[in-house]
């Protein structure tokens, strides 16, 4: 979208996804998936790894746990598996996800998430009276090859776009491992992020975003193109 608008785009991968270090907690939860009132998948890889471990096609039928999906990737992955999520929050912040699920008091909730995810969502659900079981659906590892990192940041950018909270965290780890500073990487750049959760992560690590899009990548691309005056 940005290239079509006339921008020169440099893509810098800073993370890659891997299966959980230990599948036992996920397998145990999936063996008793019918005992949960809610099953919430955060991200495409959580869906793919869960459905790869056990046939969960029954989740799409009446009487099964209610299904929540956080992120468009999770929604598409569930639909490919024949499951239509009942709740897809517009925003990825913990409060909005919990609000979208409605009255959680007394409900048991299975959260399938990335390793190291923020405690904000399980805390919000627990505060609303839910019993939360959290399992790792996948993990992320930093990609910090010094060569590509140095080549990417050898000149300043007009803007740096960050797609999700993990991107923020792993970009900073990658810069550190490559011997680069955040000040050098962001010098003069407009920092744009997708969604409030990414903005929160950026602020936590001392990176103040200048633009916070609604949460979807197409919103980020559109807002960034407008801010850079590539389109009206």
C-alpha positions in Angstrom: 0.0 0.0 0.0 2.8 2.4 0.8 4.7 1.6 -2.4 1.6 2.2 -4.4 1.3 5.6 -2.7 4.8 6.4 -3.9 6.9 5.6 -0.8 10.3 3.9 -0.8 9.9 1.1 1.6 12.7 -0.8 3.4 11.5 -4.0 5.1 13.5 -5.1 8.2 12.5 -8.4 9.7 13.2 -8.3 13.5 11.4 -11.4 14.7 10.4 -14.9 13.6 7.9 -17.2 15.1 8.6 -20.7 16.5 6.5 -23.4 18.1 6.2 -23.4 21.9 9.2 -24.7 23.8 6.9 -27.2 25.5 3.7 -28.3 23.9 2.5 -30.1 27.1 0.5 -27.1 28.6 -1.2 -26.5 25.2 -2.0 -30.2 24.8 -3.4 -30.5 28.3 -5.7 -27.5 27.7 -6.9 -28.7 24.3 -7.7 -32.2 25.8 -10.2 -30.5 28.0 -11.2 -27.6 25.7 -14.9 -28.5 26.1 -14.7 -27.6 29.8 -14.0 -23.9 29.0 -16.7 -21.3 28.5 -14.4 -19.2 26.3 -11.4 -20.0 24.1 -9.5 -16.9 22.9 -6.8 -17.1 20.2 -4.3 -14.3 19.9 -2.7 -14.4 16.4 -2.6 -16.7 13.4 0.1 -18.9 14.8 -1.8 -19.7 17.9 -4.7 -21.0 15.8 -2.5 -23.0 13.5 -0.5 -24.6 16.3 -3.6 -25.5 18.3 -5.5 -27.0 15.4 -2.3 -28.8 14.4 -2.2 -30.5 17.8 -5.8 -31.6 18.0 -8.9 -31.7 15.8 -10.9 -28.7 17.1 -13.5 -28.5 14.3 -16.2 -29.1 17.0 -15.6 -25.5 18.2 -17.8 -24.3 15.4 -20.9 -26.1 16.7 -23.6 -25.1 19.3 -22.7 -26.0 22.8 -19.0 -25.6 22.3 -17.0 -22.8 24.1 -17.4 -19.3 22.7 -14.6 -18.4 20.5 -12.7 -15.1 20.5 -10.1 -14.0 18.0 -7.6 -11.1 18.5 -6.2 -9.9 15.2 -7.2 -10.4 11.6 -4.7 -13.2 11.2 -6.4 -15.2 13.9 -9.8 -14.5 12.3 -8.7 -15.7 8.9 -7.0 -18.8 10.3 -10.1 -19.8 12.3 -12.2 -19.4 9.2 -9.9 -21.6 7.2 -10.4 -24.2 9.9 -14.2 -23.9 9.6 -14.7 -22.0 12.8 -16.4 -18.6 12.9 -15.2 -16.5 15.9 -18.1 -15.0 17.9 -16.1 -12.1 19.2 -13.5 -10.1 17.3 -12.6 -6.9 19.3 -12.0 -3.8 17.2 -9.1 -2.8 19.5 -6.4 -5.0 20.9 -6.1 -3.3 24.3 -6.9 -5.5 27.3 -10.0 -3.6 28.5 -11.5 -3.5 25.0 -11.0 -7.3 24.5 -12.5 -8.0 28.0 -15.4 -5.7 27.3 -16.1 -7.4 23.9 -16.4 -10.7 25.7 -19.2 -9.3 28.0 -20.0 -10.5 31.5 -17.1 -12.9 32.3 -18.0 -13.4 36.0 -17.8 -17.1 36.8 -16.6 -18.1 33.3 -13.6 -20.2 32.6 -11.4 -18.7 29.8 -8.6 -20.3 27.9 -6.2 -17.8 26.4 -3.9 -19.1 23.7 -1.2 -16.5 23.3 2.4 -15.7 22.4 5.1 -16.5 25.0 5.8 -13.4 27.1 2.6 -11.6 26.3 1.5 -8.8 28.6 -0.4 -9.8 31.7 -3.0 -7.0 31.1 -5.6 -9.2 29.4 -5.6 -12.1 31.9 -5.6 -9.5 34.8 -8.5 -7.6 33.3 -10.5 -10.8 32.9 -9.6 -12.0 36.4 -10.8 -8.6 37.8 -14.1 -9.2 36.1 -14.5 -12.6 37.9 -13.3 -15.0 35.2 -11.1 -18.0 35.9 -8.3 -17.7 33.3 -6.0 -20.4 32.0 -3.2 -19.0 29.8 -1.1 -21.3 27.5 1.6 -20.5 25.0 0.5 -21.0 21.4 3.8 -19.9 19.9 7.0 -17.9 20.7 9.0 -15.2 19.0 12.8 -15.0 18.6 14.7 -11.9 17.7 16.4 -11.6 14.3 19.5 -9.4 14.8 21.9 -10.0 12.0 24.3 -7.0 12.3 24.8 -6.6 8.6 21.2 -6.0 7.5 20.6 -3.9 10.7 23.5 -1.6 9.9 22.6 -1.3 6.2 19.0 -0.5 7.1 19.9 2.4 9.4 22.9 3.8 7.6 20.7 6.7 6.6 17.8 8.3 8.3 14.2 7.5 7.5 11.3 9.8 7.1 9.1 7.3 9.0 9.5 4.0 10.9 6.3 1.8 11.0 5.9 -0.8 13.8 3.1 -3.3 13.3 2.6 -4.8 16.8 4.0 -4.8 20.4 6.4 -7.6 19.7 7.9 -5.7 16.8 8.8 -2.9 19.2 10.4 -5.2 21.8 12.4 -7.2 19.3 13.5 -4.2 17.3 15.0 -2.7 20.4 16.7 -6.0 21.3 18.0 -6.3 17.7 19.4 -2.8 17.8 21.2 -3.6 21.0 22.6 -6.8 19.7 23.8 -5.0 16.6 25.5 -2.3 18.6 23.1 0.4 17.5 21.2 2.9 19.6 17.6 3.8 19.5 18.5 7.5 19.0 20.6 6.6 15.9 17.9 4.4 14.4 15.0 6.9 14.9 16.9 10.1 14.2 14.4 12.5 12.6 11.9 9.8 11.8 8.2 9.9 12.4 7.4 6.8 14.5 4.1 5.3 13.5 2.5 2.3 15.2 -0.5 0.1 14.7 -2.9 0.2 17.6 -2.9 1.4 21.2 -1.2 -1.8 22.5 1.8 -1.1 20.2 1.8 2.5 21.4 1.8 1.4 25.0 4.8 -1.0 24.4 6.6 1.8 22.6 6.1 4.2 25.5 7.2 1.5 27.9 10.6 1.3 26.1 11.1 5.0 25.8 9.9 5.3 22.2 7.2 8.0 21.7 5.1 7.3 18.6 4.0 10.3 16.6 1.1 8.5 14.9 -1.1 5.8 16.3 -3.3 4.1 13.8 -6.6 2.3 14.6 -5.0 -1.1 14.9 -5.1 -2.7 11.4 -2.1 -2.6 9.1 -4.2 -1.0 6.3 -5.1 1.8 8.7 -1.4 2.3 9.5 -0.4 2.4 5.8 -3.3 4.9 5.1 -2.6 7.2 8.0 1.1 7.1 7.3 0.6 8.0 3.6 -1.6 10.9 4.6 0.9 12.2 7.2 3.8 12.0 4.7 1.6 13.8 2.2 1.8 11.0 -0.3 -2.0 11.1 -0.7 -4.7 13.6 0.2 
